[in-house]
């Protein structure tokens, strides 16, 4: 009995942890990405634009894409793009990393940010 309960608890915990932004609507997040597409590409192998390519950004260390010149502030920030960090960044890049060069005020809607992060998680 205890083994079944433990397995169920582990399964539930895994589902909650793995799906922190799974509740976000990736389909709607693709629409939200239109705001980002002005400066960022999102396809494998595409060159950087005004901003870096965001293909496979989830889990990547910030400031490491080879074909983009990042600000010293972002390179020194030692950030990995987790869902939580992507949410914080898209809420306001300047607040998260003062001195970065991204000229974007942020997305105020928590739902839009969650949906965008869910979409970015699909870019693999």
C-alpha positions as CSV (number, residue, x, y, z in Angstrom):
1,X,0.0,0.0,0.0
2,X,2.7,2.5,1.0
3,X,4.7,1.7,-2.3
4,X,1.6,2.6,-4.4
5,X,1.1,5.8,-2.5
6,X,4.8,6.7,-2.8
7,X,4.8,6.0,-6.5
8,X,1.6,8.1,-7.0
9,X,3.1,11.0,-5.0
10,X,6.3,10.8,-7.1
11,X,4.3,10.8,-10.3
12,X,2.2,13.8,-9.1
13,X,5.3,15.7,-8.1
14,X,7.0,14.9,-11.5
15,X,3.9,16.1,-13.3
16,X,3.8,19.4,-11.4
17,X,7.6,20.0,-11.8
18,X,7.8,19.0,-15.5
19,X,4.7,21.0,-16.3
20,X,5.4,24.3,-14.6
21,X,4.5,26.1,-17.8
22,X,2.8,23.2,-19.5
23,X,-0.4,25.0,-18.4
24,X,0.6,27.7,-20.9
25,X,-1.1,27.5,-24.3
26,X,1.7,27.0,-26.8
27,X,-0.6,27.6,-29.7
28,X,-1.5,31.1,-28.3
29,X,2.2,31.5,-27.4
30,X,3.0,31.2,-31.1
31,X,0.7,34.2,-31.7
32,X,2.4,36.1,-28.8
33,X,5.7,35.3,-30.4
34,X,4.8,37.6,-33.3
35,X,5.9,40.5,-31.0
36,X,9.3,38.9,-30.7
37,X,9.6,37.9,-34.4
38,X,10.3,41.5,-35.3
39,X,13.8,41.0,-33.8
40,X,14.2,37.3,-33.3
41,X,14.1,34.2,-35.6
42,X,12.8,31.0,-34.2
43,X,13.8,28.3,-36.7
44,X,16.8,25.9,-36.4
45,X,19.9,27.3,-38.2
46,X,18.4,30.7,-38.9
47,X,20.8,33.6,-38.5
48,X,20.5,36.1,-35.7
49,X,18.5,39.3,-36.5
50,X,18.5,42.4,-34.3
51,X,18.3,39.8,-31.5
52,X,19.6,36.2,-31.3
53,X,17.8,33.2,-32.7
54,X,15.5,31.7,-30.1
55,X,15.5,28.1,-31.5
56,X,16.2,25.8,-28.5
57,X,16.5,28.6,-26.0
58,X,14.9,26.6,-23.2
59,X,17.7,25.3,-21.1
60,X,20.4,27.3,-22.8
61,X,22.8,29.5,-21.0
62,X,22.2,33.2,-21.7
63,X,24.7,35.0,-23.9
64,X,26.1,31.9,-25.6
65,X,24.7,31.7,-29.1
66,X,27.7,32.0,-31.3
67,X,26.4,34.3,-34.0
68,X,25.2,37.1,-31.8
69,X,27.1,39.9,-30.0
70,X,25.6,40.0,-26.4
71,X,26.0,42.8,-24.0
72,X,28.5,42.5,-21.2
73,X,25.7,42.7,-18.7
74,X,23.9,39.7,-20.1
75,X,27.0,37.6,-20.5
76,X,28.0,38.4,-16.9
77,X,24.5,37.6,-15.5
78,X,25.1,33.8,-15.5
79,X,21.5,33.0,-16.4
80,X,20.2,29.7,-17.8
81,X,16.9,30.1,-19.7
82,X,14.6,28.1,-17.4
83,X,10.8,28.6,-17.7
84,X,10.9,30.9,-14.6
85,X,13.8,32.9,-16.1
86,X,12.1,33.2,-19.5
87,X,9.0,34.4,-17.7
88,X,10.9,37.0,-15.7
89,X,12.9,38.2,-18.8
90,X,9.8,38.6,-20.9
91,X,8.1,40.5,-18.0
92,X,10.9,43.1,-18.2
93,X,14.4,42.5,-19.5
94,X,15.8,45.7,-18.1
95,X,14.5,44.9,-14.6
96,X,16.0,41.4,-14.8
97,X,19.4,42.4,-16.2
98,X,20.2,46.1,-15.9
99,X,22.5,47.2,-18.7
100,X,21.4,44.7,-21.3
101,X,20.8,46.0,-24.8
102,X,17.3,44.6,-25.4
103,X,15.0,47.5,-26.0
104,X,11.8,45.9,-25.0
105,X,9.5,47.0,-22.2
106,X,8.1,43.6,-21.5
107,X,4.8,41.7,-21.6
108,X,2.6,42.7,-18.7
109,X,0.1,39.8,-19.1
110,X,1.2,36.8,-17.0
111,X,-1.0,34.6,-19.2
112,X,0.6,35.8,-22.4
113,X,4.1,35.2,-20.9
114,X,3.1,31.7,-19.8
115,X,1.8,31.0,-23.2
116,X,5.0,32.4,-24.9
117,X,7.2,30.3,-22.6
118,X,5.1,27.2,-23.4
119,X,5.7,28.0,-27.1
120,X,9.4,28.6,-26.6
121,X,9.6,25.2,-24.9
122,X,8.4,23.6,-28.1
123,X,11.3,25.0,-30.2
124,X,13.6,22.0,-30.0
